Amino acid sequence: MAIPVISVKGVVLGWALTRRRIAALRARGVPADEAERRVNPAAAAGKADWRILAGGLGFAAFTATAVLSDPP
């Protein structure tokens, strides 16, 4: 259970640091949309890489099949 807890803490920390950077830019007078774009330019694009998503789905399906089948 330690790994999921560490993972969630990492996500929360990343979110908090991003919000902190945006707040610092806003304090300098940068508009909200520009601050968001500067801190996270990939999110502004909003383009998903379907190959990675399909690979993850395939891995999940393979893992579920392996776990749910009754291996010898």
Residue pairs with C-beta under 8 A, 6 or more apart in sequence:
18 39
18 40
21 35
21 39
22 32
22 35
22 36
22 39
25 34
25 35
25 38
25 39
26 32
26 35
30 38
36 43
36 44
37 44
